[in-house]
């Protein structure tokens, strides 16, 4: 009997044989033992199937054929636990002979091998597979694979080829009749989309739309499907940006696609090699709806926010040539000299106007007609207008009578404003209302001119009031608060502010001030976002405290007795006289308006600390000369807590968040300084390329060129806007553009092929290693 056994025959629990390691006392419970779950069933290869897979992977066609002859009943469609078949191994090995051999076997199941051949960019293998499918069932060639572990069922061969950007495969599939239906916009509510929303699940529908956009937005597919790739890129970019906001779950993929398609248009113009080629590209009118025809493709790029396209050196070279014309030495002049040019131009403005009317083809006028000179002339005229309204605004109003001002500048200002209004109307007609009102500076001009017109109308109303009632000597303090002259002064003051504010528009030309002006505009957008949060917070606190202190309004308390003096607070008063210190209740939380006002100024840290104090008037004491001061401590504590919480929430948290957001916005502009500044500068250039030669009010004088433009617009013809060197109307024949695009696309794919040379060499090396491995195996076996 074993000494280490107990009398029952079981080993002892706490003893171990001498010289052996103690046994682990923990034994896993039987219910925790992992058993094979019958619900998970994976394919399992037999020995002969493993051998067959090895033969196919080796690429030895003769041995595979010999194996199949020896095993006539072999299952050619067997798969391993990953679902990989022998045909798929041959496709992934790029073995065209092996694929052809397997396809000759009866009952071969192609599965998703077509899609793998597309992804591997194997054109010949793909053609063999498609021919086999066409022979068996022609309709299956154009659809996806239902049960595939690698591809969704909505992915067709052409969609996958377009996503991968395989140019030759796309061309072959299109020739075979494959097509891609362009995805519907997320806001589309056609019968097909409505039916799809009711029948399909949301994830499948949105994933399928994203896959379709990945296909149609690929440069290789655009080059096959579009006659104007640049126009298609612009339109797709806008559509993808809209999708990124409409489908926030896939915002990043849509935004990345939009950036890629935008870069494709930039890469295309980067392949141009001459000024003529860039002129042909920028003169295309496809897709633009505005009547003017000056650099139509550039105008579209600005409207679509294609900043890379606009800021590209090839584009900027053409713009600079059109901007400066034959005055090339201007850019090399010192800043001081360029600053005084508008002052020197002012006396010549009447001369330029006379030449524009009498001799529109004079060489001197052609020089003044270049956009750079137009800008100088307009700055000169606008500077004179600012001087006039400055003197009008600084008129002495001490002894002003109740009648319109009569400094003599009013008629001149009226004529200037009429000229500005005509300039706005002309630009709206040339650009089209839809484009004109997209830009905030045009709204600025519209509001400014409206305020000036309102001023003139109230001046006129004041004149009629003076004629009818003859109260010209009535002192200002007796005027009605809505007196026409008072309203006219207010509208003129605001219009003057906005007129001087337009000087910031000219800062775009400066390399240092331009980005600051752009940053200011973007920061205003940030502020507009936070205003909503501020309004919610102020409304929340105002709703709770609007009449919290209503009873105490007007109450005051006296304490002590000293010499008389008074201290005026923001909303209350403390008086000290012989009877003592008199403290009045601050009108903070007494009604809704006062509460809103208190919280608004508290946002700027301008509300007094006493806003939350509760003042109760003196109560009579036990004797005649004594008083009792009562305190509502709980009410005052609630007011102080609410007021302090508001200050912390807004001044400490929200304002600092706003500052951080503005800092981030400014940093983004600085990080992309050249592109942002160049884009804004180009928009400024186009503004003055479409302006008249003479500024306001001289632009009211009709000229032969201006009459011709509006005659063309009235008759429905395209409007030609000329500079001294360029005429952008039908300069290039429409046949040249397709030929140029073919050339640019060839250069584009050539440069792309060179960029991908390293990856291509790696694939070739991988194939050669595979072939060398098979050869060495044959040598060893022999």
C-alpha angles and dihedrals in degrees: 000000000000109000089216092061122090122229091267091059095250122119115258115263099225103031132087130191115264114269094015130109117257112261119246107262093208117086119186112242114251092239090064095056109116112240128186110267112229091214092068107073118171128177117262123204121226121222095262090047090053089051091049091052090051091052092049091048091051090058094228102146095183094054091047091052090047090051093051092049091052091048106042094168095049116136102241091188097058115137135196126236090281092056093249116149130202091252090055090051089053091049093049090047089055089232105155094180093051091050091050091049094050093045090059090062115101116250096015111167111218096190113165094340089111091061092046090052089051092050092047089050092234103156099178095045090048091053091052091051094047092049089053091050092047091053092051102036118349096197093059091066093075100047136068131255118273100207110034127140092205106041135041116245091245093062111100125189092259093048091052093045090051092048090051092044096231101164099190094046091049090052092049093048093048090052089052090055102262116150140180121220109222111244117254119245114259089245093053113120102182120142092264093052094045091050091048091051091052096044107032129057117253097243093054093047095049093044091051091049091051092049090050091050090050088055101045092042094057112110092227092057093043090055089055099041104037133065090201109038094179093054091046090050092052094048094045091048092055091046092050092049089053090050091052089061097038094049104039092173089069097031096126097049091049092046091050091050090050091052092048094051090046090053089051091063089048092050090051095055089043086066093060114107107190143039091247092059092050091048090054091051096046094045095061113119099193113130097009119117103182116108095233118087105197109130092336095184091049091049089053091049090054092047090050092046093241092163096168092054093048095044095046112120092237091057094042091052091061092044093051091050091051092044098051098031109181094340096092096150093065094083091054095054119105118265092246092057093048090050094057094046093092090054091051091046095056097081091047096056094089089049092052089050092052091050090048091056101037105029112017092168096054114129092231090055090050087057092049089048096065112108093248092057090044089057092049091050093048093047088051093051093043091050090056089050091053091052091052096050090044091058091043091051092049094053114136109258098179096101098019114150124224095267137084117292115269107195093129092245094091098083091048091050090049091053091048092051091049088053090051091049091051090050090053092048091049093050090048091053093047096046099031124245093266094060096034095058093046091079123076094214089062089052088049090055091046093051093044093051091045090055091050091049090050088052091053092049092051090048087054092047090051090052093052090047089053092049095048102040104021097215094142095133095049109128116246094242089066095052120114114256089241095047110150092237093053091050090047091053091051096049091044091052093052092044090051091051091051092046093055090043089063088073085082088067089068091053088080090082093061118086092217102036096039096069090046091055090049091048091050091055093050091046089055087057089052090050091051089056093052094046088073090056092047092050092051092050095046092047091049095053093038092053091054099042102030094114100011092117098030095119092054096053109125094010119136137183133210125213131168130353126255140131120315123264135125136226118200115213127196095264105001142034136237115199126188117198139143090289093056140264114328116204120188127206113258111238095233112121099019100106139000097264094048091047092051090048092049094051093045094055090041087060086063091041092247101117115102120252089235090068090100096045119116114216120195119186120247114280121215114265133210093279132038096255098044129084136191122228111211123197128203094208098172094051091047091047092053090049093049093047092049092045093047093046089051092051092049093046096049108026098036104032112020097037091049089049089052091050091049091049092050091049090052091049092050091048092052090053092048092047089055094035101141095047095044095047094043091049092052092045092052091052087053091050093053090051092061095038086067096041125101121262093244124052130227128328094016089059088074089073107091117237129194092247093050092048090050092052094053093043087056091048091048091051093047097249125140114269117240118207112190135198125193092272110019135058110186099190115106091327093145127045116245091238092067096062098062090047091050092048090052089053094047092049090052090052091045095054091042092056090044090051091051090049090052094045093106093055091045092052089051091054091049091049090050091053092048091051089051092051091046090051091053091048093051090049091054091049092051092049092050 
